[in-house]
Amino acid sequence: MILSSKPNGTMAKFGYPGSLIHDYGRWVVLLRPHQATLGALVLICRDEAEAFSDISGEAFAQLQQVISDIEAGLSAFRPYQKINYLMLMMVDKDVHFHVLPRYEADQIFDGTVYADAGWPAVPDLTGGVQPDAETQAALVAALKAAWPGTTGE
């Protein structure tokens, strides 16, 4: 399996490198620009693969650590009640997941209320908040600071 050293189209669409929370080599974790729920992320594989079954063994092996860090980082950022991993890949062809922490109650970040409109059922991807660039940068910084094994920089 070919590992691309360049950002793929899905990474670019979701704001890489400005939205980068953590780079694992085979996977990157990015802030999802449209926050369907507070702390929504995109987990994108760097392998040149358009089907989950086509990613490398190295990417599959690394996924366990990435998922563990996502759950620990999001929990440290803002404790959530549930977490959803959605692999939709209808528009963006590269292997990726939308990661949505789910909250029973509204969350506030930087003075803005983030409601989980779909709680306790299927997440509402059309709802949520589209933060401005300054708030997105603040969210990236806050998530990096909460990420396991990092100092927030």
N, C-alpha and C positions, 0 to 999 in steps of 0.2 A: 504494500500500500504506500502510495506516495504522500509524504508529509509536505505540505506547502509552507514555504517560509514567508510567503506574502499573505496579506489578509485576503480572505475569500469574499465573495459578493455579500454574503450574509453578515459577515463581520463589519464590512463597510456600511451596509444599510443600518446597522444598529449602533453606529457612531464610533467604531474603533478608530483610533486608539483612545479617544477622549472618554469613552464610556467604560474603559477597562477597569475591572475590579481585580482580577488575578489571571495570570497566564501560566498554564500548567505544561506548556509545550505542545501536547496533543489537543488540549482543550483550552478555550478561553471563557471566562465568565465576564459578561458585560452587563451594565445597567440597561434595562429595557427603557427606551426613551418615553414610551407611553406607559405610565404606571397604573396598570389595571388594579393593582393593589400596591401598597407601599413596600418598596424593596423588590419589586418585580425585576427579574434578571433574564438574560438569555445565555444559555450554555451552548457553545458552538464548537464543533469538532474541526480541527485544522486539516484532517485527512481529506484528500480529494475523493469524497464519497457522497453519493446522493441517496443511498439506502443505509439504514442502520446496520444491516447485516454485512455491509461492505467496508465498515471501518476496520482498522488494523487491530491485531491482538493487543498491541501496546496501548491503543486508545481504550479498548475495553478494560484492560487491566488498570489503567490510570483512572478510569471513571469512578471506581470505589472511593479513592481519596478525594476526588473532586466533589462528589456528592456529600461525603462526610464534611468537607470544609464548607460547602454551601449551607448545609443545615446548621452547622455550628456558627458560621458567620452571620447568617440571617437571624438566628436565635439571639446572638449577642447584640445585634443591631436593634432588634425589636422582637420580643418573644411573640411567636405566632401560634395559632391553635392547630393548624394543618398546613401542609405544603402540597402543591400540585405541580407535576412535571408534565407539560403538554408537548408532544412531538407532533406538530401539525404538518409542516413541510409542504404546504399547498402552494405557497407563493415563493418562498425562499428555498432553493433546492438543496443547499448544503445541510448536512446532518446537524440538527440543533433542537434544543428544548426551550420552551418558555417555562420559566420557574416562577411560580406565584405563591408567595407566602399568603396564608389565608387568616383573616382576623374576624373574630366575632363582633368586635366593637370598632368604631371609627378610630383611625390613627391620625395624629397631627405631626407634621414635619414642617419646620420653617414657617409656621403660621397657617399652613394649608391643611384642610381636612381631606383625608384619603379614606373613602368608604369602600368596603368590600361588597359591592352591589349584589353579587351572586350568593353570598353567604346565606345558608349553609349548603347550598347546592353547587351546580356547575358555575365556574367563574365567568363573570361577564367581561369579556375582552373589549367590549365597546365602551364600557364605563371607565371610570378612573380619572386620572389627572395627567395632563401633558405639561410637565414642569418646564419653565423657561431654562435657558442655558445656565444661568447662575445657580438655580436650584438643582439642576442635574449635576453640576459640578459638586455642590454641597452633598448630594446623595452619594456620589461616587466616593468622596472623601470620607463620609461617615461609614460607608460599607467597608472601605479599605481599612479603616481604623479598627473595625470589629472583626476583620478576617483572621482566621487562625494562622499563627506563625508569621504575622506581619506586624510592622510598627505603624501602619497606616500611610506609608510613603511609597 
